[in-house]
Amino acid sequence: MTLHIRDEEVKRLVCSVLDKAQSVIGNHDVKSTDFLNPYELRCVRDVLNHLKGDIIYREYGECSQAERKCVLICPWYMDVEEIESPISFLCVGGNFKFREISHRDYLGSVMGLGIRREKIGDIHVHENSCHLAVKSEVADFLHMNFNKVSSNSVNVRRIDGDEFTCSEQEFKAKNFTVSSLRLDCMLSGIYNISRGEASKMVSSERVRVDFEPVVESAKHLYEGGLISVRGKGRAFIDSINGNTKKGRISVTAKIII
């Protein structure tokens, strides 16, 4: 069931989820995963769908559009609606008059407490606070120990899911033309680099498309495709606008700020 997965780390993750599912079947207990990105989640779904009839599962995020989600697995005869959610919601507030606090600042402060990234879901930044989803097993620890973000004092309180507020992502639109929809061409247009540099980024495993690791520069992209480049951030292809008079392809991308 994992032969189609090329990334060894994701393959190990899927195998660990399969072990959890087998434990659920054999011991009649309930298990949950850590937070998974959309690509990991697709791979996990493929495995768990093969076990339907023996197990049922449900995905948990702060909302239906959540990027990162946990999966709760239980025996087929249980009512998943009656099982406690594996995630909790926190509001982290402070007075940030003199410095703008970013998603990276909040994430870095949480991880600086020794919490692994997999225990943290989406982080939504507001003017003087952020809302974040976390695995319930680390919620109490964060509630007691998370007291600083970038040298600013903060306070943490638990909130209910219906209090959780998502923030709007900010984008910078960029228009450019490419000779083809290959990944290296798109990277070149988005980041103002040569195709050679773009190909090196891909071959050095710095690039993901829709969260899936990619090592082939010739991969073709499409509208809505999300590109992640380690060290450069993320962008998605907003629209492919047809050919110019010179036969090149006009593209609009949105770089996530």
Secondary structure as GFF3:
##gff-version 3
##sequence-region A 1 257
A	DSSP	alpha_helix	8	27	.	.	.	ID=ss1
A	DSSP	beta_strand	31	32	.	.	.	ID=ss2
A	DSSP	alpha_helix	38	49	.	.	.	ID=ss3
A	DSSP	beta_strand	55	60	.	.	.	ID=ss4
A	DSSP	beta_strand	70	75	.	.	.	ID=ss5
A	DSSP	three_ten_helix	80	82	.	.	.	ID=ss6
A	DSSP	beta_strand	87	94	.	.	.	ID=ss7
A	DSSP	alpha_helix	103	111	.	.	.	ID=ss8
A	DSSP	three_ten_helix	117	119	.	.	.	ID=ss9
A	DSSP	beta_strand	120	125	.	.	.	ID=ss10
A	DSSP	beta_strand	129	135	.	.	.	ID=ss11
A	DSSP	alpha_helix	136	145	.	.	.	ID=ss12
A	DSSP	beta_strand	148	149	.	.	.	ID=ss13
A	DSSP	beta_strand	152	159	.	.	.	ID=ss14
A	DSSP	three_ten_helix	161	163	.	.	.	ID=ss15
A	DSSP	beta_strand	171	178	.	.	.	ID=ss16
A	DSSP	alpha_helix	183	191	.	.	.	ID=ss17
A	DSSP	alpha_helix	195	203	.	.	.	ID=ss18
A	DSSP	beta_strand	207	209	.	.	.	ID=ss19
A	DSSP	beta_strand	212	213	.	.	.	ID=ss20
A	DSSP	beta_strand	226	229	.	.	.	ID=ss21
A	DSSP	beta_strand	233	243	.	.	.	ID=ss22
A	DSSP	beta_strand	249	256	.	.	.	ID=ss23
###
